[in-house]
């Protein structure tokens, strides 16, 4: 069991942060827009871009869940409400 946990933690540690994935995605878009790539290079970068995009989506979804708050209603039940942030 400890080995499974260690492997999972190592995998998470190796996964890019949101900022890293976003930077990679921006770089891929820049390179694709230049248009100086072969078809194979373009396809490889496209696949990497999809992976970076999916990583960003996953991390944003996880962040949204962390931001939600639980509010106790008058009858003692817990109600989940989205975090609305400070009023502007």
Rosetta blueprint (number, residue, H / E / L):
1 X L
2 X H
3 X H
4 X H
5 X H
6 X H
7 X H
8 X H
9 X H
10 X H
11 X H
12 X H
13 X H
14 X H
15 X L
16 X L
17 X L
18 X H
19 X H
20 X H
21 X H
22 X H
23 X H
24 X H
25 X H
26 X H
27 X H
28 X H
29 X H
30 X H
31 X H
32 X H
33 X H
34 X H
35 X L
36 X L
37 X L
38 X L
39 X H
40 X H
41 X H
42 X H
43 X H
44 X H
45 X H
46 X H
47 X H
48 X H
49 X H
50 X H
51 X H
52 X H
53 X H
54 X H
55 X H
56 X H
57 X H
58 X H
59 X H
60 X H
61 X H
62 X H
63 X H
64 X H
65 X H
66 X H
67 X H
68 X L
69 X E
70 X E
71 X E
72 X E
73 X L
74 X L
75 X L
76 X L
77 X L
78 X E
79 X E
80 X E
81 X E
82 X L
83 X L
84 X L
85 X L
86 X L
87 X L
88 X L
